[in-house]
Amino acid sequence: MRIEEVLSAQAIFTDLVATEKIPAIRELADLLTQCFPDLERDEIVKHILERERLGSTGIENGVAVPHCKIEGLDWLRCCFARSMKGVEFQAIDDGLSHIFFLIVAPGHATTDHLKALATISKICRHASFREQVMQAEDAEAIWKLMVETNRRETP
């Protein structure tokens, strides 16, 4: 799957403000609803928090991928946010999370949901990608980096 199928350049934000998990989830939901006004912030937050109760989506190396499924959606939505300060997101490695992808998928979209998670995982596994994201000047630079990294990963 290409990152362009999951994320658009307009859904990249470089200045997540929150430093704790629940406020970060709320802020990410706000950012997603800025891009997709048909979504409801409180519903996203509710579903993400339900998913987080199963286990943190804060993975290692400063990356978190909060995700959920919501019935009634017709297609997957995603946004990206970077936190320069870092967020205590209960990551597996106990480190702060700086790179966030929020994914909201239709309740029936098992395949697309898993493909999106796999695509993001492939991109984020490279230390050089994570370092360059943190050094990028703006959202456009981050977008170009994502697309370039994804193209190298997906033949």
Secondary structure, 3 states (H helix, E strand, C coil): CCHHHCCCHHHEECCCCCCEHHHHHHHHHHHHHHHCCCCCHHHHHHHHHHHHHHCCCECCCCEECCEEEECCCCCCEEEEEEEEEEEECCCCCCCCEEEEEEEEEECCCHHHHHHHHHHHHHHHCCHHHHHHHHHCCCHHHHHHHHHHHHHHHCC
